[in-house]
Amino acid sequence: MSRSASIERNTNETQIQLQLQVDGEGKANIQTPVPFLNHMLDLWTKHGLFDLTVNANGDVEIDDHHTTEDIGICLGMALKDALGDKKGIKRYGNAFVPMDETLAQVVVDLSNRPHLEIRADLPSDRVGTFDTELVHEFLWKFALESRMNLHVIVHYGTNTHHIIEAIFKALGRALDEATTVDPRIKGVPSTKGML
């Protein structure tokens, strides 16, 4: 069974079409007016071995906030929809990713209990034209809509681009592990009987 989902979200601020294939090959087709986010989503897709298509327009003449936030919402909705009842998945994922002087760790639990914890200092307010506070906004909306418990720990790092890049790579790898189907798991991996 194909674990995939398509989401369309149209507001007065953004228009987004997004398709996610969980069991993919790392193929990305990302078209948004936020170049740094395009780069991060491309990395997430490649390192998570997902297939992702995003076509988005937004009111970036104001700033990148609405577009970044709404893509996080749509990606979270797509992941939740694609995983369905979550039967057979590993549920938990953990990944360390080094990026030059940076070491980032991401730990996830596809628990149906959304929560975000970030332990990361971003030295710069901007990377290019991208406002780095939007990393938190994107991750929180992604965790909320996918109903995922998401912990981000940057152990050290001084270059803001490297830190954010390591976070997105580690997020992809952690989710690849958590979404993997393990034939030993019968039903869902929870003593509650549901996630």
Secondary structure, 3 states (H helix, E strand, C coil): CCCEEEEEEECCCEEEEEEEECCCCCCEEEECCCHHHHHHHHHHHHHHCCEEEEEEEECCCCCCHHHHHHHHHHHHHHHHHHHCCCCCECCEEEEEEEECCEEEEEEEECCCCCEEEEECCCCCCEECCEECCHHHHHHHHHHHHHCCEEEEEEEECCCHHHHHHHHHHHHHHHHHHHHCECCCCCCCCCCCCCC
